[in-house]
Amino acid sequence: MFFDTHAHLFDPSLAGETEELIRRADEAGVSWILTAGTGLGDSAAGADLAARKVRVMASVGIQPGEIGELRPGWEQELEDLIAGGRPSAVGECGLDAHHPDPPLAEQIPVFRSQVRLAKKYSLPLVVHSRRAILEALKVIEEEDAGGLGGVFHCMPSDEVGVRAAVNAGFHIGVGGTVTFPRNEVLRNILVRLPRERILLETDSPYLAPQDVRGKRNEPAYLPHVAKVVAEVLGMQLEELGKLTRENGLALFKKAGRGKPSIVYEFKGNAYINLTSRCSARCVFCARERGAIFRGLSLRLLPEEEPDVKDVIRELGDVSRYREVVFCGYGEPTLRLDVLLEVGKALRQKGAKVRLDTNGHGSLINGREVVPELALVVDKVCISLDAPDAETYVRIVRPEAGAKAFSAVLDFIRACRGRIPEVIATAVAVPGLDIEAVKKVAVDLGVRFEIRPYFK
């Protein structure tokens, strides 16, 4: 539901807890996290984590308080990280007039260099601007970088500065401070902000919201912030979650972090996306409309299709999943060799494996593939989708034409008795005789399930 657009997962106080922090966040409904770098070390660690975790993004940069630790050549190191790490933004960078050391005169050149790198690589900015919003905006304007956009994080009680940032095209990050009882000024500013410019953040491990004040902050506490923001804006919590999540994804994924997802998690399962290619063009398939699921891109170009090592690496520890499912928006059996090798590895790890397929596997591969699948698959869900060949061609639009329907029936028969669980499914397309499709499945001796139709 939620996107924590500013957390410091590699702060020393959180050392060794990264996986547990992400797990707790996911359980709390925080499905996306951007980990913000403050120096070269945690920026590199964040970029590495984002490369391995589908729903973690990273920004890389030098925060004002870290300037004293910079060594000669830092700009090239940061640029190398940007060029090679595919971050979603440059930052946390900016200016801090609250602390006298280092003085602004030393901060400005470092910030300016990072603005230039952001402009060079067309990345948004994550801006730290404590008592220095207008000064930071001045640097951005001088570098003609206003079009990059980004976020001024940790919204201050400075309506003039906040409005100037919004007018310059930036988002505003709202965190735990909005929940503090004495921060009525901040809540009054919030209610007047354009909703499309509001992002939620924790700034963890800092600035824990009021309900958990005194504890070390973490992404799992973001719902405490969201609850107050929703009340201030007069919105339902789920509505606010969707709004701010989409605001964040629209801002940061345009930076190139919208790389196709090989593995994604949903309701306790891991789903493996092997290909976007398919042997059919079903009228109901979301692949035809962009292949986006919960903000994840599942559109794979042929050259982006993963090999066995890619999939195993992305899956990580499979013991935490109820099932591992070969699915995606393409047909998994088009990549049968990879499917079988990954399935074998999963079996060795004790995972329960499911295949969601259109049933064209044997037709595609020119041989009976069910005996091979039975060695690695515990459950198979087969898209039947029609009671007869004519209806099937109209709804599924298979490349093989009418013979594809009989191939699906043969595939279901072959699976029955070889694979422990076999389910035939149909999407409830308007006008389809679902009872007729169910009868076909029952006559074949397999379970039948209806899948919802989404226009």
N, C-alpha and C positions, 0 to 999 in steps of 0.2 A: 504493500500500500504506500509506504513512505520512502523518500529519498533523503538521506542525510548528506547534504551537499558540502559539508565541511567537518571532517574528523581528522584526528592525528593518530592513526593506528600504530605509528612507529615512535610515539613519544616514549621516552625511557620508562615512564611509570607503567606502561602497558606491555613491556618487553615479554615476549614469549607467549602472549595471549591472543595473537591475531586470529587464529582459527576459532577460538572460543568466543571472541567478540563478534565475529561475523555470524556464528551460529545463534548467539543470543539475540542479535539484531534481527535475524530472519524470523525467529520465533516471535519477536515483538511486532512483526509486520513491517520492518525496515528492510526492504528488498534491494535497495541500491545504496551504496556508500561511495563518496569521493574522499579519498585520503589525501590530505593536503601536505605538501612538503614544506619544510621550513629551512632546510639546508640541503647540501648535496647528498649527504648520507641517507636521510629518511626519504628524500625525493627518489633516489635510486631504488630503495626498498619498496616504495609505493608503486613505482612504475613496474617493477618486477611482479608484485602482487597482482596488479591490474591485468598484466599479460596472462596470468594464470587463472584469475577469477572472473567469470563472465559479468557479474553484477557489481564489481568493484572498479571504480575509475580512479585516476590519480592526476593530481596537479603537481608540477615540479617547479621549485623556485627557492629564493632566498628571502626569508622574513627579516624585517629591519633589525630585530634583536640578534640575528646571527651574523651580521656584517663583520663584527670583530673577529670572527673565526675564519673568514675567507682567506684563501691562499692564492698566490699568483696563478693565473691560468684558469680561475674559476669560471669565467665566462665561456671558455671553450668546453670545459667539462659539462656545464649546464646545457650548452648547445648540443653536445654529443648525446646527452641524455634525452633531449627533446627529439633529435633526429632519429635516434635508435629505439626509443621507448614508447613511442606513440601515446604520449599523455593526452589528457582531455583539456588541459589548461596550463597556463604558466602562473605560478603562485604557490604558496602565499607570498606575495611580494607587496611592497607599498611603502608607506611612510608612517612614522609614529612620533607625534609631537608631545606625547604624554611623558615619555622617558627622555631625559636630557642626554643620555649616552647610548648610541652615538648621536651626535647632533644632526639635524636635518641636512646640513651642508654635505655630510658624508653619506647620508641615506639616498639622497636624490640621484647621484650618478649610478648607484647600484640598481635602483628602481628603473631608471631610464634605460639601462642596458637590457633589463628583463622585458620592458615594454617593447623594445626594438626586436627582441627575439620572438615575442608573441606575434608581432606584426609579420616578421619574416616567415613564420610557420603557420600563420592564420589561426592562431589559438586564442580563445578568450582568456581574460585575466581574472585571477582570484586576488582581490585587493584587500590588504590590511591598511586601515586608514584611521588609526586612533587619534582623534582631534586633528585630523589632517586631510579631510575629504577634499576640500577645495584645492589644496596643494597637490594632491595626487591627481585630481582631474586636470589640473594645469599641465602637469608633465605629460599625461596621456594626450591632451589636446596639442601640445607642442610637437609631439611625435606623430601627429595625424593618425592616431590609433583608436579613435573613438568608435570606429566601425567594428572593431573586434568584439565589443561587448564583454560581458563577464559579470562578476558579482562583487559588490562591496560587502564583505562578510562582517558579522557581528554588528547588526544595526545599532547605531548610536541614537541618543536622544537629541539629535541635531536635525530639525526638520529642514532647515535651509540646505544643509549638506546632502541629506538624503534625497531631497527633491532635485538637487543639482545632478546627483548621480543617476537618478531615474531619467531625467531629461536628456542626459548624455547617452542613454541607451543601456544602462546597466541594471542588473537585478540587485535585490537587497536580501542578504541572508539574515534570517530571524532565528535566534537561538534562545538559550535558557534565560537570558536577561529579561525577556518579555513576560516571564512568569513571576518575576519578583514583585511582591505586593506594592512596593513604593514606586514602581516604574510605570505609573499611569501615563506619564508623558509619552513614553515609548508606545504604549497601546493606542494612544490617541493618534499618533503619527501613522501607525500601522493601518488603522481603519481607513485612512485616506490614500493609501498607496494603491496603484493599479494592481489588480490581483494577478495579472499575468507576469508581474515582475517580482513576485514573492517566492522565496525559496526557504526551506526549513534546514536547520543545521544544529549540530550539538557543540561543535568546537571541542569535542572530547579529547583529552580527559578533563578539560576545563569547563567552568560555567555550568555546573549541573543545575537543572531546573528546580524550582522551589520544592516540589514534592519529594525530591531526593537530595535536597541541599545538604552539603556536608559530605556526600559520597563522591567518589571519583566518577566523573561523567563517562558515558560510553554511548555508542549509537543506539543501543536498545532503549535508552531513555528518551529518544526523540518523540514518542507519542505523548509524553508529558508536555512538551512544547506545543505539539500539534493541537492538543486539547484546548489550551488557552487561546491559541491563534484562531481556532474554529469558533470559539465562543465570541471573541472580539469581532470577527467578521460575520457572525450570524450564519455560519455554514455547518452542515453535517460533517462529522469527522472524516468519513469516507470520501466525501466530496472534496474536502480540503486536501486529503492525501493524494487523490488523483490529480487535482489541479497543480499542486506544488511538485509532484513527481514529474508530470509532463512538462512543467516549466523547466525543471532541471535537465531532463533528457533532451529537450529541444535545444537548450543552450550548449550542453557539453558534448552531446553526440554529434553535433554538426562539425566538431573538431576532428572527426575521424575515428573516435573511439567506438563508433557503431560498427565495428568489425563483425563479421558473421559469427554466430555462436555455434560451437561444436557440441557442447554439453550445456544443458540448462536444467534447472530444478523446478519442480512444480508438485505441490501437495505430497511431499515426502518421496517422490520418485526422481530419478535422473533420466533425462531424455537425450538420446544420442542423435545428432543431426549429421548424417553421412553425405547427403546430397540434396540439391534442389531439383534435380532432374526427375522426371516421372514418365511413366508409360501411359498416362491418362491426363485429361484436363477437366476434372469434375466441375460441374457448374457451381458447386457450393464451396470449392476449395479456396481458402484464404491466400494460398500461394499465388493465385491469379490477381490478388489485390495488394501484393507487396510483401507477404511473408514476414509479418511482424507479430511477435507474441510477447505480451507484457513488457513492451519496450525493447525486446531483443530482436535483432535482425537474424532471420534464419535463411536468408538468401545467400547461397553459396555459388560462386562462379566455379566452373570445372577445375580451374587451377587452385582453388581454395579448398577443395574437398580434402578432408583429413585422412592421414594414413593411420595404421594401427597404433603407432607410438603416440601420435597426436591425441587420439581418443583416450588411451589409457592415462596419459598425463593429465588431461582435462578432468577425467573422472575422479582421480585421487582415491581417497578411502571410500570404497563402495559399501562398507558395512553400515553406513548411516542411511542408506536408501532402502525403502520397502521393495522397490523393483527398479531395475535398469531397463529402459525401454528404447528399442530401435524405432525411431519415429521420424521427427522432422517434418518438413513440408514436401519432401521428395519420397521416392520409393526405395526403401533400404536395400531390397534385393537386387537393385541395379549395381550395387557394390557388394556382391555376395562374398567375395574373398575376404574383404575387410570385416564384414559382419561376422563371418565364421571365426576368424582369428580373434577378434575382440570378444566374441561370445565364449570362446574356449578359455580365454584368460579370465573372464568373469566367472565362469563355472568353477575354475580352480580357486577363486577367491570366495566362493560360497554365495555369490549373488544370485538372486532370482531374476531371470531374464525374460523379457516379453518382447514380442515382435508385433508391431502394428503395420499391416501390409495391405495392398490392394489385391493380393492373390495372384499377381501376374508372374511370380518368381520363376516358375518352371517354364513359362512361355518366354520370358525374357532371356533366360540362360540356356534355352534349348535342351534342357534335360530335367528329369525329376529331381528337384532340390530338397524336397521335404525330408528324406532320410538324413541329409546333412544338417538341416536345420534342427531336427529332433535331437541331435547330439549337444546342442548349445542353448536351446530355447525351452522354457518351462510353460510358456503361455503364448498363444497367438490370437490376435484380433484381426479378422479378415473383413474387408469392406465388401459386402455383398451388394447392397444399395439398389437392387432392382429384382423383380420377380421373373423377368424374362429378358431375352437378348435385345429385343427392340427398345425396351425402356432403358436397359443398361447403356446402350449406345447413346441414347439421348441425354442421359444424366451424367454418365462417367466419361463419355467421349474418348474411349481408348484408342491408342494408335493402331492396335491390331484389329479394330472393327468388331463385328459380331462374334467372332471366334473367341474373343477375350472372355465373354460371359461363361462359356463352357469350360474355359481354362480355369476360371475362378471356382466353379463347381468341383472340378477335378482336384484342385488344390485343397479345398475344404475336405473332400473325401480322403485325400492322402494324409492330411494332418490328423484326422480323427483316428484315435487308437495309437498314434505314434507320439503325439505331443500331449502332455497331461491335461491342459486346458485349451479348448478351442471355442472361440466365440465368433459368430457371424454378426456383422453390424450393418445398420443402414441409417443414413441421415434423413431426418423427417422433412424432406423437400416438399413444399406445398404441391398437392395433387398426387403425390406418390401413395400407392396402396400399400401401406405398411403391413397390414395383416397378410397380404399376399406374399410379401417378402419374408415375413416371419414363418409362413407355412413352408417356404422353400428351405429355410434353415432347419426347421423341425424335421422335415422329411429327410434332410441330410444327416440328422442325428446330432446336431450341435446346438449349443445355447445361442439365443438371439438377444441383442441389445439395440435399443434405439439411441442414436446420437442427435443432439439438438441441431436445428438448422438456424444459422445466423445469416441474415441477408447481407 
